Amino acid sequence: MVTASQLRAGMAVRYEGQAYKVLIADYHPGQGKMGGATHARLRNLSTGTLWEHSFRSDLKLEDLPVEKQSMEYLYNDADGCYFMNPETFEQVPIPVAIIGPQARFLKPEMLVPVEFIEGQPVSVLFPDIIEVRIADTAPPVHAQQDSTWKPSVLENGVEIMVPQFIKVGDQIRLDVENLKYIDRAKGGGK
């Protein structure tokens, strides 16, 4: 058991019979006789819906253990993405809805940590920054004002905005969580 004031992002808890993963948790101490509260954003592990709730700081919640396993991405089909444990060769399907839009960045033989709660996969952890290649964009513009952005398509079909100087074939670094351009990768030209 854990109190609501001990909630941290990444934890899993059971509340009113439902299992949740904590995405964000902010503890606000009370003043005087007012008790503190923890404001949390939770994802329901059975439905995938998001829920924001304020818990009294002394409320007891059942803590669920989160196991991480490094798994190799194999392929995807209409049902989801398939991962394999490289040690036991056990294959696990994970629905694309659980992985989110980042599923398009999975490549065969890519090793990624997968989180399991009560034996069920609940999330795939991507690196914060990955390098990807630009497949299509307008020709580069080198002007005095280089603060404008243009649409671009990555090699996996994802559309993002990039600075004007980026050209087709450039390797860029991308913030995977927000799908935002960070900078050009070192040695990023063709």
C-alpha positions in Angstrom: 0.0 0.0 0.0 1.1 3.5 -0.7 -0.4 6.9 0.3 -1.6 9.3 -2.3 1.2 11.7 -1.3 3.8 9.1 -2.4 2.4 8.8 -6.0 5.0 9.4 -8.7 4.9 9.2 -12.5 5.5 5.7 -13.8 3.9 3.9 -10.8 0.9 1.6 -11.2 -1.9 1.6 -8.6 -5.3 0.0 -8.1 -8.2 2.3 -7.1 -11.8 1.2 -6.7 -11.0 -2.1 -8.4 -9.4 -0.6 -11.5 -5.7 -0.7 -12.4 -4.1 2.7 -13.4 -0.7 3.9 -14.5 0.3 7.2 -13.0 1.3 9.6 -15.8 1.7 12.8 -13.7 1.4 13.3 -9.9 1.7 16.6 -8.1 1.6 16.8 -4.3 0.2 20.0 -2.8 0.7 20.2 1.0 -2.2 21.6 3.0 -2.1 24.5 5.4 -3.3 24.5 8.9 -6.0 22.0 9.4 -6.4 21.5 5.7 -4.8 18.2 4.6 -2.7 18.0 1.5 -3.8 16.7 -1.9 -2.2 14.9 -4.8 -3.4 15.9 -8.3 -2.8 13.0 -10.6 -3.3 12.1 -14.3 -3.9 8.4 -14.6 -4.4 6.0 -17.6 -6.9 3.2 -17.0 -5.0 0.0 -18.0 -8.1 -1.9 -19.1 -9.8 0.8 -21.2 -6.8 3.1 -22.0 -8.8 6.2 -21.0 -7.2 9.2 -19.2 -8.5 10.3 -15.9 -7.5 13.3 -13.8 -8.3 13.1 -10.1 -7.4 14.8 -6.8 -6.7 12.4 -3.9 -6.5 13.2 -0.2 -2.8 12.9 0.7 -3.5 10.2 3.4 -5.6 8.0 1.1 -4.2 4.5 0.8 -3.9 2.9 -2.7 -2.7 -0.6 -3.7 0.7 -0.4 -5.3 1.1 -2.7 -8.3 4.6 -3.8 -9.3 5.8 -2.6 -12.7 8.2 -5.0 -14.5 10.4 -3.8 -17.4 11.7 -6.3 -20.0 13.8 -5.5 -22.9 12.0 -6.8 -26.0 12.8 -7.0 -29.7 10.3 -5.6 -32.1 9.4 -8.2 -34.8 6.5 -6.9 -37.0 3.0 -5.5 -36.9 -0.4 -6.4 -38.4 -4.0 -5.3 -38.0 -4.1 -6.6 -34.4 -1.0 -4.8 -33.1 2.8 -4.9 -32.8 4.6 -8.1 -32.0 7.6 -8.2 -29.6 9.9 -11.1 -28.6 11.8 -11.6 -25.4 15.3 -12.3 -26.7 16.1 -14.7 -23.9 13.0 -16.9 -23.8 11.8 -16.2 -27.5 8.3 -15.7 -26.1 6.2 -13.4 -28.4 3.9 -10.8 -27.0 1.3 -8.8 -29.1 0.7 -5.3 -28.0 -2.2 -3.2 -29.5 -1.2 -0.1 -31.3 -3.6 1.9 -29.1 -1.3 1.1 -26.1 1.9 2.1 -27.9 0.4 5.3 -29.4 1.6 7.3 -32.4 5.2 6.4 -31.7 4.5 2.9 -33.1 5.4 4.2 -36.5 9.0 4.6 -35.3 9.5 0.9 -34.5 12.0 -0.9 -36.8 12.5 -4.6 -37.0 15.1 -5.9 -34.5 14.8 -2.7 -32.5 15.2 -3.4 -28.7 12.8 -1.4 -26.5 11.8 -1.7 -22.8 8.2 -2.9 -22.4 6.4 -2.4 -19.1 4.3 -5.2 -17.7 1.8 -5.0 -14.9 0.2 -8.2 -13.6 1.7 -10.0 -16.7 0.0 -7.7 -19.2 2.0 -5.3 -21.4 0.9 -1.7 -20.6 3.5 0.5 -22.4 6.5 0.6 -24.7 9.2 3.0 -23.6 10.9 4.8 -26.5 14.1 6.7 -26.2 13.5 10.4 -25.7 15.4 11.3 -29.0 15.8 9.3 -32.1 17.5 10.0 -35.5 15.3 9.8 -38.6 15.8 10.7 -42.3 13.8 13.3 -44.2 12.0 11.6 -47.2 10.2 14.7 -48.7 10.3 18.4 -48.1 10.4 21.7 -50.1 13.9 22.7 -51.4 16.0 24.4 -48.8 15.8 28.2 -48.4 18.8 30.1 -47.1 17.6 33.5 -46.2 18.5 36.1 -43.6 15.4 35.2 -41.6 15.8 31.5 -40.9 13.2 31.3 -38.2 10.4 30.0 -40.4 9.4 26.4 -40.6 8.1 24.2 -43.4 6.3 20.8 -43.5 8.3 17.7 -44.1 7.7 13.9 -44.3 9.9 11.4 -42.6 11.0 8.1 -44.0 8.2 6.4 -42.1 5.5 8.7 -43.4 5.1 10.9 -40.3 4.7 14.6 -41.0 6.6 17.2 -38.9 7.7 20.8 -39.2 11.4 21.5 -39.8 13.5 24.7 -40.4 13.9 26.1 -43.9 17.5 24.9 -44.3 16.6 21.1 -44.0 16.7 19.2 -47.3 15.6 15.7 -48.5 18.0 13.0 -47.2 19.0 15.0 -44.1 19.3 13.0 -40.9 17.6 14.9 -38.0 17.1 14.3 -34.3 13.5 14.1 -33.2 11.7 14.4 -29.8 9.7 11.2 -30.0 7.2 12.1 -27.3 6.1 15.4 -28.9 7.1 14.6 -32.5 9.1 17.8 -32.7 12.4 18.6 -34.6 15.3 19.2 -32.3 18.3 19.7 -34.6 20.2 18.2 -37.5 22.1 15.0 -36.6 25.9 15.1 -36.6 27.0 14.1 -40.1 23.4 14.5 -41.1 23.8 15.2 -44.8 23.8 12.5 -47.5 
